[in-house]
Amino acid sequence: MVIQQPNTQIKLTNVSIVRLRKGGKRFELACYKNKVMEWRSNVETDLDEVLQIHSVFMNVSKGQVASKEDLKKCFKTEETDKVIQEILKKGELQVAEKERSNQLESMWRDIANIVTDNCVNPQTKRPYTVTMIEKAMQDLHLSVNTKRSSKSQALDVIKQLQQKQVLPIQRAQMRVRLTLPQTKEAKKLREKLQPLITSIEDEDSNSDEYEVIALVDPGNYRQINELLQSDSKGKGQLEIMNLREKEEGDEKF
């Protein structure tokens, strides 16, 4: 006799759960790993590519699907896709402890590398090693936040290192060439630009134009460019000569 096995249970593999608590209840989605972050960054827009099962669950591991009454009561709608999109947007991505640990370690290294690549010791103009930056981050008792980008956290690290004087550090300066037409407005523009320039390495002028080669903080680049375009009526030029002005070699203890 052939025994028919029930085929109603769906086995989920390689699953990431997104969980949102709302109206006193817990709602979950069964998603593919990595696809949630792609959806949140607008890389992926097809929900079917994000979801393993196109349903809202009360509990994914038990296969308990949320009722329309629960959706209506908590989300004010019975439209599954609208609920799914809200959970994807506002919900918390659940990860295993080992996976979370690996994620934190990876982001920690990313932050340290970004700081290393973009900063120098202002006294020697040399970059620090990644090991030195990681030691400084430990001294700050830094807690990595996986919900924020590595870049934004690296900028915070730079500010904290400067404020708490853990070690002398500044963002590596950009070398730029500024070219302005010789007009009455150009003199006023140079006065506006002066506070945004770290140092002038060379300058030259003739009857037609004024040129200066200078070091500027990367954070001031956008403001310099906007001032140049607006006040020179598009006749000024800003050219990046070096993205990061550094001496060769790493800073040592």
Summary of the structure (lengths in Angstrom):
residues: 253
radius of gyration: 27.1
end to end distance: 78.3
largest distance: 102.6
contacts: 673
relative contact order: 0.10
helix: 40%
strand: 25%
